[in-house]
Amino acid sequence: MAMEFILDGTATFMEHLGLNEEPFGVYYSDTKPDNAYGPKPGTPISRELEDLRKLDMQEVMKTFSCVMGNIWLARKKKGAAFISAEEYGCPGGVYYCSMMKPHLRFIEHYVSTGFAGTPLHGERYMPGPDAMRAFMEKVNPRKAPGKFCIFKPLSQFTDGDEPEFVIFFARPEVLTGLFIQAVFTTGDMDCVASPFGAGCTNIIGWPLYYQTQGQEKAVLGGMDPSARKFMKTDELTFTVPLSLYKKMLVALPESMFTHETDWTGVRKKVERSAKAWGEVE
């Protein structure tokens, strides 16, 4: 009955929001869905191998596959995406998705200022390896409760297969509705966080962090330049823990969506945006 309530409520919520793409759910399992999109098996990686200088990063990057890229394929094909410790694809994503700990030191340099005296100049998203290390150690995902971290459309879940988090992909007008509904539901002005992170950090790494801290927070993401290629123009992510999402659905009848509020004007802008991007006629 729980998933039936969630799916029915989501359909109503999507209509209020003017959103035509259903959200995804993320969960952990020892069973990989059929025909799921994910990385190929890669060479073994670990901090221990890295410390022993037995890790060839050129070999590791031969099977590079972005978590957000696989989710992008899953979104287009209405299927599932996955990552595991063996089929990791990205040495950062495998950490953020809680499939490997501790993180590789390589990431501290790769995302910041690179390695001096080498062609790797770094992504320059953080000012230096120390700042990146502090970020990685704070996120510190828990040990995964399953072999696979799986992302799939919400409608593909059953009562025995609930997501831990619900992920929306949306543009600013729709995000306005998601944001306000989270605030209306909780009464908490800080219930939405938007910390720095990779695309996958903000849809699973940071949500796991807040959950571990006992905080019901939604996480706004999608500001990772490297992941923008796997998202629609002007689109961001909004991830909600399932516990909060259920409350947001329960609160819908008393929300701004069902009363005479300024949402009516925003909803018209949602429609104009969809038409501008050729998503509706």
C-alpha positions as CSV (number, residue, x, y, z in Angstrom):
1,M,0.0,0.0,0.0
2,A,2.9,2.3,0.7
3,M,4.2,2.4,-2.9
4,E,0.6,2.8,-4.2
5,F,0.2,5.9,-2.0
6,I,3.5,7.3,-3.2
7,L,2.8,6.6,-6.9
8,D,-0.7,8.1,-6.7
9,G,0.6,11.1,-4.7
10,T,3.4,11.6,-7.2
11,A,1.0,11.7,-10.1
12,T,-1.0,14.4,-8.4
13,F,2.2,16.3,-7.4
14,M,3.5,16.2,-11.0
15,E,0.3,17.6,-12.3
16,H,0.5,20.5,-9.8
17,L,4.1,21.1,-10.7
18,G,3.6,20.8,-14.4
19,L,6.3,18.2,-14.6
20,N,6.2,15.7,-17.4
21,E,9.1,13.4,-16.3
22,E,8.6,11.2,-13.3
23,P,11.2,11.3,-10.6
24,F,13.7,8.5,-10.0
25,G,14.3,6.6,-6.8
26,V,17.6,5.3,-5.5
27,Y,18.2,2.1,-3.5
28,Y,20.7,-0.6,-2.7
29,S,20.4,-4.2,-3.6
30,D,22.4,-7.4,-4.2
31,T,20.5,-7.9,-7.4
32,K,21.1,-5.8,-10.5
33,P,18.0,-5.0,-12.7
34,D,17.9,-6.5,-16.2
35,N,19.2,-4.3,-19.0
36,A,20.4,-1.6,-16.5
37,Y,22.9,1.0,-17.7
38,G,26.2,1.1,-15.8
39,P,30.0,0.8,-16.1
40,K,32.0,-2.1,-17.3
41,P,34.1,-4.0,-14.8
42,G,37.3,-2.1,-14.1
43,T,40.7,-2.8,-12.8
44,P,40.6,-3.2,-9.0
45,I,41.0,0.1,-7.1
46,S,41.5,0.9,-3.4
47,R,43.4,3.3,-1.2
48,E,45.7,0.5,-0.2
49,L,46.7,-0.2,-3.8
50,E,47.2,3.6,-4.3
51,D,49.4,3.9,-1.2
52,L,51.5,1.0,-2.5
53,R,51.8,2.7,-5.8
54,K,50.2,-0.3,-7.5
55,L,47.3,1.6,-9.0
56,D,47.6,2.7,-12.6
57,M,45.1,5.6,-13.1
58,Q,45.5,5.5,-16.8
59,E,44.2,1.9,-16.7
60,V,41.5,2.9,-14.3
61,M,40.2,5.7,-16.6
62,K,40.0,3.3,-19.6
63,T,36.6,2.2,-18.2
64,F,35.5,5.6,-17.0
65,S,31.7,5.9,-16.9
66,C,29.9,8.8,-15.1
67,V,27.1,8.0,-12.7
68,M,25.1,10.9,-14.1
69,G,25.8,9.7,-17.6
70,N,24.3,6.3,-16.9
71,I,21.3,7.9,-15.2
72,W,20.9,10.1,-18.3
73,L,20.6,7.0,-20.5
74,A,18.2,5.5,-18.0
75,R,16.1,8.6,-18.1
76,K,15.9,8.6,-21.8
77,K,15.1,4.9,-22.0
78,K,12.9,4.8,-18.9
79,G,15.2,2.1,-17.4
80,A,17.6,1.7,-14.5
81,A,21.2,2.7,-13.9
82,F,23.7,1.2,-11.4
83,I,27.2,1.3,-10.0
84,S,29.1,-1.3,-7.9
85,A,32.5,-1.7,-6.3
86,E,33.7,-3.8,-9.3
87,E,31.7,-1.9,-12.0
88,Y,32.6,1.5,-10.7
89,G,33.3,3.6,-13.8
90,C,34.3,6.7,-11.9
91,P,36.8,6.7,-9.0
92,G,34.9,9.5,-7.4
93,G,31.4,8.2,-8.0
94,V,32.2,4.9,-6.5
95,Y,33.0,6.7,-3.2
96,Y,30.0,9.1,-3.3
97,C,27.6,6.2,-3.9
98,S,29.1,4.5,-0.8
99,M,30.5,1.6,-2.8
100,M,34.2,2.1,-1.7
101,K,36.0,3.6,1.3
102,P,38.3,5.4,1.9
103,H,38.4,7.6,-1.2
104,L,41.4,7.7,-3.5
105,R,43.9,10.5,-2.9
106,F,44.0,10.9,-6.7
107,I,40.5,12.6,-6.5
108,E,41.9,15.3,-4.1
109,H,44.2,16.5,-6.9
110,Y,42.0,15.7,-9.9
111,V,39.1,17.9,-8.8
112,S,41.4,20.7,-7.5
113,T,44.7,21.8,-8.9
114,G,46.1,18.6,-10.4
115,F,49.6,17.3,-10.0
116,A,52.5,19.7,-10.3
117,G,54.9,18.9,-13.1
118,T,52.4,16.7,-14.9
119,P,49.9,17.4,-17.8
120,L,47.0,16.9,-15.2
121,H,46.1,20.4,-14.4
122,G,42.9,19.4,-12.4
123,E,39.3,20.5,-12.8
124,R,39.9,23.6,-10.6
125,Y,36.6,23.1,-8.8
126,M,38.3,23.3,-5.4
127,P,41.3,25.6,-4.5
128,G,43.6,22.8,-3.5
129,P,43.9,19.1,-2.4
130,D,43.5,20.0,1.3
131,A,40.1,21.6,0.6
132,M,39.0,18.7,-1.5
133,R,40.2,16.2,1.2
134,A,38.1,18.0,3.8
135,F,35.1,17.8,1.5
136,M,35.6,14.1,0.9
137,E,36.0,13.3,4.6
138,K,32.9,15.3,5.5
139,V,30.6,13.5,3.0
140,N,32.0,10.2,4.2
141,P,29.2,7.9,2.9
142,R,28.1,4.9,5.1
143,K,28.9,1.4,4.0
144,A,26.5,0.3,1.3
145,P,23.8,-2.1,2.4
146,G,23.9,-3.9,-1.0
147,K,26.2,-4.8,-3.8
148,F,24.6,-2.4,-6.2
149,C,23.5,1.3,-5.9
150,I,20.5,1.5,-8.3
151,F,18.6,4.4,-9.8
152,K,15.3,3.8,-11.6
153,P,12.0,5.5,-12.3
154,L,9.7,5.7,-9.3
155,S,6.9,3.8,-11.1
156,Q,9.2,0.7,-11.3
157,F,9.3,0.3,-7.5
158,T,7.0,-2.2,-5.7
159,D,5.8,-2.4,-2.1
160,G,8.7,-4.6,-1.2
161,D,11.2,-2.4,-3.1
162,E,11.0,1.2,-1.8
163,P,13.6,3.9,-2.6
164,E,15.7,5.6,0.1
165,F,15.6,8.9,-1.8
166,V,13.4,10.4,-4.5
167,I,15.3,12.4,-7.2
168,F,13.6,15.1,-9.4
169,F,15.1,16.6,-12.5
170,A,13.6,20.0,-13.1
171,R,14.1,23.6,-14.2
172,P,13.7,26.7,-11.9
173,E,9.9,27.2,-12.0
174,V,9.3,23.5,-11.1
175,L,12.1,23.7,-8.5
176,T,10.2,26.6,-6.9
177,G,7.3,24.3,-6.3
178,L,9.5,21.5,-4.9
179,F,11.4,23.9,-2.7
180,I,8.3,25.6,-1.2
181,Q,6.5,22.3,-0.7
182,A,9.5,21.0,1.4
183,V,9.4,24.2,3.5
184,F,5.6,24.1,3.8
185,T,5.8,20.5,5.0
186,T,8.5,21.0,7.5
187,G,8.2,24.6,8.6
188,D,12.0,24.6,8.5
189,M,13.7,27.5,6.6
190,D,16.9,25.4,6.2
191,C,15.3,22.1,5.0
192,V,16.8,22.4,1.6
193,A,20.6,22.3,1.3
194,S,22.9,22.9,-1.7
195,P,26.5,22.0,-0.7
196,F,29.3,21.6,-3.2
197,G,29.7,18.2,-4.8
198,A,29.7,16.2,-8.0
199,G,26.4,15.5,-9.7
200,C,26.1,12.1,-7.9
201,T,27.2,13.6,-4.6
202,N,24.2,15.7,-4.5
203,I,21.7,13.0,-5.5
204,I,23.1,10.3,-3.1
205,G,26.2,11.3,-1.2
206,W,24.9,14.4,0.6
207,P,21.4,13.0,1.1
208,L,23.0,10.0,2.9
209,Y,25.1,12.4,5.0
210,Y,22.1,14.3,6.2
211,Q,20.2,11.1,6.9
212,T,23.1,9.8,9.0
213,Q,23.0,13.1,10.9
214,G,19.3,12.5,11.6
215,Q,18.3,15.5,9.5
216,E,15.4,15.4,7.0
217,K,16.8,17.6,4.3
218,A,16.2,17.9,0.6
219,V,19.4,18.5,-1.5
220,L,19.5,20.8,-4.5
221,G,22.3,19.8,-7.0
222,G,23.4,19.8,-10.6
223,M,26.0,22.5,-10.4
224,D,28.9,20.2,-11.2
225,P,30.3,21.4,-14.6
226,S,31.5,17.9,-15.5
227,A,28.0,16.5,-15.2
228,R,26.1,19.2,-17.0
229,K,26.5,17.3,-20.3
230,F,24.2,14.7,-18.9
231,M,21.4,17.1,-17.9
232,K,19.0,19.2,-19.9
233,T,19.8,22.9,-20.3
234,D,18.7,24.9,-17.3
235,E,18.0,21.7,-15.3
236,L,19.0,20.9,-11.7
237,T,18.4,18.0,-9.3
238,F,16.2,18.0,-6.2
239,T,16.6,15.0,-4.0
240,V,14.3,14.2,-1.0
241,P,14.6,11.4,1.6
242,L,11.6,9.1,1.3
243,S,10.4,9.9,4.8
244,L,10.2,13.6,3.9
245,Y,8.7,12.9,0.5
246,K,5.8,11.0,2.0
247,K,5.1,14.0,4.3
248,M,5.2,16.4,1.3
249,L,2.6,14.3,-0.5
250,V,0.4,14.1,2.6
251,A,0.6,17.9,2.9
252,L,-0.4,18.6,-0.7
253,P,-4.2,19.2,0.0
254,E,-3.3,22.2,2.3
255,S,-0.4,23.5,0.2
256,M,-0.2,26.5,-2.2
257,F,-1.0,24.2,-5.1
258,T,-4.7,23.7,-4.0
259,H,-5.4,27.3,-2.9
260,E,-5.5,30.6,-4.5
261,T,-1.9,31.7,-4.5
262,D,0.9,33.0,-6.7
263,W,1.6,29.5,-7.8
264,T,-1.0,30.0,-10.5
265,G,1.3,32.5,-12.3
266,V,4.3,30.3,-11.8
267,R,2.4,27.3,-13.2
268,K,1.8,29.3,-16.4
269,K,5.5,29.9,-16.7
270,V,6.2,26.2,-16.3
271,E,4.0,25.6,-19.4
272,R,5.8,28.4,-21.3
273,S,9.1,26.9,-20.4
274,A,8.1,23.4,-21.6
275,K,6.9,24.9,-24.9
276,A,10.1,26.8,-25.3
277,W,12.1,23.6,-25.0
278,G,9.8,21.7,-27.3
279,E,8.6,19.3,-24.6
280,V,4.9,20.0,-25.2
281,E,3.1,21.4,-28.2
